[in-house]
Amino acid sequence: MQEQEHERKGGHVALLASPGMGHLIPLLELGKRLVKYHALQVTVFVVTTDTSISQSQLIQRSEIPHLLNIVVLPPVANSSPVDPAATVVEKIIVTMKESLAALRSAISEMKLRPTALIVDLFGTEAMAIADEFEMLKYAFIASNALFLAATMYATVIDQKELDEHVKQQQPLKIPGCPPIRFEDTLESFRNLDDPISAGFSNVGIEMSNADGILVNTWEDLESTTLRALKDANTLRPIVKAPVYPIGPLVRPGERSILRNKVLDWLDMQPTESVIYVSFGSGGTISSEQMIELAWGLETSQQRFIWVVRPPMENEVCEFYLTAGHGPDGTPDYLPDGFLTRNAKMGLVVPNWAPQAEILPHPSVGGFLTHCGWNSALESIANGVPMIAWPLYAEQKMNAAMLTEELQVALRSKVLPSTGVVKREEIGMMIRRIVVDKEGDEMRRKVKVLKRSAEKVYSKGGSSYNALSQVANRVRSRPKYTN
């Protein structure tokens, strides 16, 4: 009865999360903020695959507030043929399409139907379901405003400009935004024959018809690009839908719950002395690069935590190889004796570590990251400078922003996605971050952004106000019941 009364007064929002931690985590944080700060009831629909068990486990561990409900949609049996060699993105696209019927059925069976549906980048086809049930429809971009600008610009870019960017490798000049170098561009622009490229343009068209687009960034972080997205003389005629910067959506640390040997080890290290190395939940590197990274960490003579996964050649995948071990327990894919030689200076963690608890720790002085936007925001929100190591998707664009525009990261001369970064350069970058004056300057700049991020969700902050506009429109929407 209490929840029904809250629904009548406060409004009800449905969120659709596609498979993968990179999409689920920020969407869950968005749901929590809609409940905590804006008194809305929230239902999160989670699309599952055969490998989504860890997602359900994460949901169970998360602190889910009252009025936030998690609905895990039944795993889909793909009726559309999927090439076994298909990329992760292609598989997600097919899975989302096959999940639409289950979503429609779940919404139709709700006694108190949501008045708005928020979908991520892979769920834009579900906006048609929002139309069927006379719901408001919003797109949620888990990445940044520049990624949104590139996505929308793809819907209107002409062939001449595309040829200049792809064939002549000239920078892509999106009106009002920082130019994007060809080597940093989206994969959808690089390979025009890929079916995903055509689908990418369709996503932009679908988002332009939404009632709004929510972006995981904030005004101080990307003021230039956000201004362009709202300006009638630059990108607003292309974007059409109003843009709401509502970030940063990052996981809060839960140290009191997740005590383990990593945090205990960090407690014994000097302030800002440890480099944390992780390539995200789906990032792997080649065998050759693994060896170079190991030697780079060792020769830097700096403390480190390295989240290690066995190498996977030429593919980003969530399934990992197993390997043998040397006499001291060192895996075969690392240099002989690596664990013994670095027993005092480093900690090697297999497969997963509590990143949300590691980055706020005072002993952490740098983060070698794949530049997934969730990881980048977590690093900024905790005032930790970065070594940018982009692997795929929009990560190269993110790396360029972090190193050149925001100046809170270093980047290797060789792109990790196209070549092998040698141990000498790795060791040099680690020392520049942890012990050199250059690291102090980056640390100063990232802490300025940290303070900015702390203010945007206080009452009257820019992200609080942006999400308030969405919440107020949801409340004013007529309510429907079965």
C-alpha positions in Angstrom: 0.0 0.0 0.0 2.8 2.4 0.9 4.6 1.7 -2.4 1.4 2.3 -4.4 0.9 5.6 -2.7 4.5 6.5 -3.5 3.9 5.6 -7.1 0.9 7.8 -7.3 2.8 10.8 -5.9 6.4 10.2 -7.0 6.4 8.4 -10.3 7.9 5.2 -11.5 10.8 4.7 -13.9 12.0 1.6 -15.7 15.6 1.1 -16.7 16.8 -1.4 -19.2 20.4 -2.7 -18.8 22.2 -4.6 -21.6 24.7 -7.5 -20.7 28.0 -6.4 -19.3 29.3 -4.8 -16.1 30.2 -1.6 -18.0 26.5 -1.0 -18.7 24.9 -2.5 -15.6 27.0 -0.7 -13.0 26.3 2.9 -14.0 22.6 2.1 -14.7 22.3 0.6 -11.2 23.9 3.8 -9.8 21.4 5.9 -11.8 18.6 3.9 -10.4 19.8 4.5 -6.8 20.1 8.2 -7.4 16.6 8.4 -8.8 15.4 6.8 -5.6 17.6 8.6 -3.1 17.6 12.1 -4.5 14.4 12.3 -6.4 12.0 10.0 -4.6 11.1 7.9 -7.7 10.2 4.3 -7.7 12.6 2.4 -10.0 12.5 -1.0 -11.7 15.7 -2.2 -13.4 15.3 -4.8 -16.1 18.5 -6.7 -16.6 19.1 -8.6 -19.8 21.0 -11.8 -19.2 23.1 -14.2 -21.2 24.7 -17.6 -20.3 27.6 -15.6 -18.8 25.5 -13.2 -16.6 25.6 -15.1 -13.3 28.2 -12.7 -12.0 25.8 -9.8 -12.7 23.1 -11.4 -10.6 25.7 -12.0 -7.8 26.7 -8.3 -8.0 23.1 -7.3 -7.7 22.6 -9.4 -4.6 25.7 -7.9 -3.0 24.8 -4.3 -3.9 23.1 -2.1 -1.4 19.7 -1.8 -3.1 17.5 1.0 -1.5 13.8 0.7 -0.8 11.7 1.4 -4.0 14.5 0.0 -6.3 13.4 -3.3 -7.8 15.6 -5.6 -9.9 14.0 -7.8 -12.5 16.3 -10.2 -14.3 14.7 -11.0 -17.6 14.8 -14.7 -18.6 17.9 -15.7 -20.6 17.2 -15.6 -24.3 17.6 -18.5 -26.7 18.9 -16.6 -29.7 16.7 -17.4 -32.8 18.9 -15.2 -35.0 22.1 -16.9 -36.2 25.2 -15.5 -34.5 28.7 -16.3 -35.9 30.8 -17.9 -33.2 33.5 -15.5 -34.2 31.3 -12.5 -33.8 32.5 -9.7 -31.6 31.1 -9.0 -28.1 29.3 -6.0 -29.5 27.5 -8.1 -32.2 26.5 -10.7 -29.6 25.1 -8.0 -27.3 23.1 -6.4 -30.2 21.5 -9.8 -31.0 20.8 -10.6 -27.4 19.0 -7.2 -26.8 16.9 -7.7 -29.9 15.8 -11.2 -28.7 15.0 -9.8 -25.2 12.4 -7.3 -26.5 9.5 -9.7 -26.2 10.3 -10.6 -22.6 10.6 -6.9 -21.7 7.2 -6.1 -23.3 5.6 -9.0 -21.4 7.2 -8.0 -18.1 5.9 -4.4 -18.4 2.4 -5.4 -19.5 2.1 -7.6 -16.4 3.0 -4.8 -14.0 0.0 -3.6 -11.9 1.5 -0.1 -11.7 3.3 0.5 -15.0 6.3 2.8 -15.2 5.7 6.2 -16.7 9.2 6.4 -18.3 11.7 3.9 -19.8 15.4 4.6 -19.8 17.6 2.4 -22.1 21.3 2.3 -22.7 23.0 2.5 -26.1 22.2 -1.1 -27.0 18.6 -0.9 -26.0 17.3 1.9 -28.2 15.0 -0.5 -30.1 13.1 -0.9 -26.8 11.9 2.7 -27.2 9.1 1.4 -29.5 7.8 -0.5 -26.4 7.8 2.8 -24.5 5.6 4.2 -27.3 3.2 1.2 -27.1 2.6 1.8 -23.3 2.6 5.7 -23.7 5.7 6.0 -21.6 8.3 8.7 -21.8 11.5 7.4 -23.4 15.1 8.3 -22.5 18.5 7.1 -23.8 21.3 6.7 -21.3 24.9 7.1 -22.5 27.2 5.3 -20.0 30.2 7.0 -21.7 30.9 10.7 -22.2 29.5 13.6 -24.1 32.1 13.4 -26.8 31.1 9.8 -27.5 27.5 11.0 -27.7 28.5 13.8 -30.1 30.3 11.3 -32.4 27.3 9.0 -32.3 24.9 11.7 -33.3 27.2 13.2 -35.9 27.4 9.8 -37.6 23.8 10.3 -38.7 24.6 13.3 -40.8 28.2 13.0 -41.8 28.7 13.3 -45.6 30.8 11.0 -47.8 33.5 13.6 -48.5 34.1 14.2 -44.8 34.0 10.5 -44.1 36.6 9.8 -46.8 38.9 12.6 -45.5 38.7 11.0 -42.0 38.9 7.3 -42.9 40.9 7.2 -46.2 43.1 10.3 -45.7 43.2 9.9 -41.9 42.4 13.6 -41.2 40.9 14.5 -37.8 37.1 14.4 -37.6 35.9 17.9 -36.9 32.5 17.6 -35.1 31.0 21.2 -34.8 31.9 22.8 -31.5 33.8 19.7 -30.2 37.5 18.8 -29.8 38.7 17.2 -33.1 39.1 13.4 -33.1 42.3 12.0 -34.6 41.9 9.0 -36.9 44.0 6.8 -34.7 41.7 7.6 -31.8 38.4 7.4 -33.7 35.5 5.0 -33.0 35.8 1.6 -34.6 32.5 2.3 -36.4 34.2 5.0 -38.4 37.3 3.0 -39.1 35.6 0.0 -40.7 32.7 1.3 -42.8 32.0 -2.2 -44.3 31.2 -3.5 -40.9 27.4 -4.1 -40.3 27.8 -2.5 -36.9 28.6 0.8 -38.6 25.2 1.0 -40.2 23.6 0.0 -36.9 25.5 2.7 -35.2 23.9 5.4 -37.3 20.4 3.9 -36.6 21.1 4.2 -32.9 21.8 7.9 -33.3 18.5 8.4 -35.2 16.5 6.5 -32.5 18.1 8.6 -29.7 17.3 11.8 -31.5 13.6 10.9 -31.2 13.8 10.3 -27.4 12.4 12.7 -24.8 15.9 13.2 -23.6 19.4 11.8 -23.5 21.2 11.2 -20.1 25.0 11.3 -20.2 27.5 10.0 -17.6 29.5 13.2 -17.4 29.1 16.6 -15.8 29.4 20.3 -16.8 32.9 21.0 -15.5 34.4 17.9 -17.1 33.2 18.5 -20.7 31.9 22.0 -20.8 32.9 22.6 -24.5 31.2 19.4 -25.9 28.1 19.8 -23.7 27.7 23.4 -24.9 27.9 22.2 -28.5 25.2 19.5 -27.8 22.9 22.2 -26.5 23.7 24.9 -29.0 21.2 25.5 -31.9 24.1 26.7 -34.1 26.2 23.5 -33.7 24.8 20.1 -32.7 21.3 20.7 -31.3 19.6 20.4 -34.7 21.2 17.0 -35.1 20.7 15.8 -31.6 17.1 17.2 -31.3 16.5 15.6 -27.9 17.6 17.6 -24.8 20.8 16.4 -23.2 21.1 15.9 -19.4 24.7 15.5 -18.0 24.0 13.6 -14.8 27.3 12.0 -13.9 29.6 10.9 -12.5 27.8 7.6 -11.8 30.4 5.6 -9.9 30.3 2.8 -7.4 30.8 3.8 -3.8 33.5 1.9 -1.9 32.2 -0.6 0.7 35.4 -1.3 2.6 33.7 -2.4 5.8 32.0 -5.2 3.8 34.8 -6.2 1.4 37.9 -6.8 3.5 40.5 -8.9 1.8 44.2 -9.3 1.4 44.4 -6.6 -1.2 43.2 -3.9 1.2 45.2 -5.3 4.0 48.3 -5.1 1.8 47.5 -1.5 0.8 47.3 -0.5 4.5 51.0 -1.3 4.9 52.2 0.8 2.0 53.3 4.5 2.0 50.8 7.2 0.8 50.4 7.4 -3.0 53.1 4.9 -3.6 51.2 2.1 -5.4 50.3 1.8 -9.1 47.1 -0.2 -9.7 46.9 -2.1 -13.0 43.7 -3.4 -14.4 42.2 -3.7 -17.9 38.5 -4.0 -16.8 36.2 -7.0 -16.8 36.7 -7.8 -20.5 40.2 -6.6 -21.3 43.1 -8.9 -22.1 46.6 -8.4 -23.7 48.8 -10.5 -25.8 51.5 -12.9 -24.4 54.3 -10.7 -25.6 52.7 -7.6 -24.1 52.1 -9.5 -20.8 55.9 -10.2 -20.6 56.8 -6.6 -21.3 54.3 -5.3 -18.8 55.6 -7.6 -16.1 59.2 -6.5 -16.7 58.1 -2.9 -16.8 56.5 -3.1 -13.4 59.5 -4.9 -12.0 62.2 -2.5 -13.4 60.2 0.6 -12.3 61.0 -0.4 -8.7 57.6 0.9 -7.7 54.9 -0.8 -5.7 52.1 -2.3 -7.7 48.8 -4.2 -7.6 48.2 -6.1 -10.9 44.9 -7.7 -11.7 46.1 -10.5 -14.0 44.2 -12.5 -16.6 45.9 -15.0 -18.9 46.6 -13.6 -22.3 44.1 -13.9 -25.1 45.5 -13.4 -28.6 43.7 -10.9 -30.8 40.3 -11.1 -29.1 38.5 -9.4 -26.2 36.5 -12.0 -24.4 35.2 -12.8 -21.0 36.4 -16.4 -21.1 40.0 -16.9 -20.1 42.6 -19.5 -20.7 44.2 -21.5 -17.9 47.9 -22.0 -17.6 50.5 -23.9 -15.6 52.7 -22.5 -12.9 56.4 -22.4 -12.1 58.1 -23.6 -8.9 57.2 -20.4 -7.0 53.6 -20.3 -8.3 54.3 -17.8 -11.1 51.9 -18.5 -14.0 53.6 -19.7 -17.2 52.6 -16.5 -19.0 54.7 -14.3 -16.7 58.5 -14.2 -16.5 60.1 -17.0 -14.4 60.4 -16.2 -10.8 58.3 -13.0 -11.1 56.3 -13.6 -7.9 59.4 -14.4 -5.8 61.3 -11.4 -7.0 58.4 -9.0 -6.4 57.0 -10.5 -3.2 57.7 -7.3 -1.2 57.0 -4.7 -3.9 54.0 -6.1 -5.7 50.7 -8.0 -5.4 49.4 -10.1 -8.2 45.7 -10.7 -8.0 44.0 -13.3 -10.4 41.1 -12.2 -12.4 39.3 -9.7 -10.2 39.9 -7.1 -7.4 37.6 -4.7 -5.5 38.4 -1.7 -7.7 35.8 0.6 -6.0 37.6 0.0 -2.7 41.2 0.1 -4.1 41.1 3.5 -5.9 40.0 5.5 -2.8 42.8 4.0 -0.7 45.4 6.7 0.3 48.3 4.3 -0.7 47.2 4.3 -4.4 49.2 6.8 -6.4 48.3 5.9 -10.0 46.1 3.7 -12.2 47.2 1.9 -15.4 43.8 1.5 -17.0 42.2 0.4 -20.3 40.2 3.7 -20.2 36.8 2.3 -20.1 34.6 5.2 -19.0 33.5 3.6 -15.7 37.2 3.1 -14.7 38.2 6.6 -15.8 35.4 8.2 -13.8 36.2 6.1 -10.7 39.8 7.2 -11.0 38.9 10.9 -11.4 36.3 10.7 -8.6 39.1 9.4 -6.3 41.8 11.9 -7.4 44.1 9.3 -8.9 46.1 10.1 -12.1 46.3 7.5 -14.8 48.4 5.7 -17.4 46.1 5.4 -20.4 46.2 2.0 -22.0 43.1 1.9 -24.4 42.2 -1.5 -26.0 38.9 -1.2 -28.0 35.6 0.6 -28.5 35.7 4.3 -27.6 38.6 3.8 -25.2 41.1 5.6 -27.5 38.9 8.6 -27.6 38.7 8.5 -23.8 42.5 8.2 -23.6 43.0 11.3 -25.8 40.6 13.3 -23.6 42.3 12.2 -20.3 45.8 12.9 -21.6 45.4 16.0 -23.8 42.3 17.9 -22.7 42.1 17.1 -19.0 45.9 16.4 -18.6 45.3 13.8 -15.8 47.0 10.9 -17.6 50.0 9.7 -19.5 49.9 7.7 -22.7 52.5 5.5 -24.4 53.9 6.4 -27.8 52.8 3.1 -29.3 49.1 2.4 -29.3 48.6 -0.8 -27.2 45.8 -1.8 -29.7 48.2 -1.8 -32.6 51.7 -2.7 -31.2 53.7 -3.8 -28.2 54.6 -1.2 -25.5 58.1 -2.0 -24.4 59.2 -2.5 -20.8 61.5 0.6 -20.8 58.6 2.9 -21.7 56.3 1.2 -19.2 58.8 1.6 -16.4 59.3 5.2 -17.3 55.6 6.0 -17.3 55.1 4.4 -13.9 58.0 6.4 -12.4 56.6 9.6 -14.0 53.2 9.0 -12.4 54.4 7.9 -8.9 57.7 9.7 -8.2 58.3 12.5 -10.7 57.1 16.1 -10.5 55.0 15.5 -13.6 52.9 13.1 -11.5 52.4 15.7 -8.8 51.0 18.1 -11.4 48.6 15.5 -12.8 47.6 14.6 -9.3 46.8 18.3 -8.6 44.6 18.6 -11.7 42.8 15.3 -11.0 42.1 16.4 -7.5 40.5 19.6 -8.8 38.2 17.4 -10.9 37.5 15.2 -7.8 36.3 18.2 -5.9 34.2 19.3 -8.8 32.6 15.8 -9.0 31.8 15.9 -5.3 29.8 19.1 -5.7 27.6 18.2 -8.7 25.2 15.9 -6.7 24.7 18.2 -3.7 21.4 20.1 -3.8 21.7 22.7 -6.5 24.7 21.0 -8.2 24.6 20.8 -12.0 24.0 17.0 -12.2 21.4 17.1 -9.4 19.6 19.8 -11.3 19.8 18.0 -14.6 18.3 14.8 -13.1 15.7 16.8 -11.3 14.4 18.0 -14.6 13.9 14.4 -15.8 12.3 13.4 -12.4 9.9 16.3 -12.5 8.7 15.4 -16.0 8.2 11.8 -14.9 6.1 12.9 -12.0 3.9 15.0 -14.2 3.2 12.1 -16.6 -0.2 10.5 -16.2 -0.1 7.2 -14.3 -1.5 4.0 -15.9 -2.6 0.8 -14.1 -3.7 -2.6 -15.4 
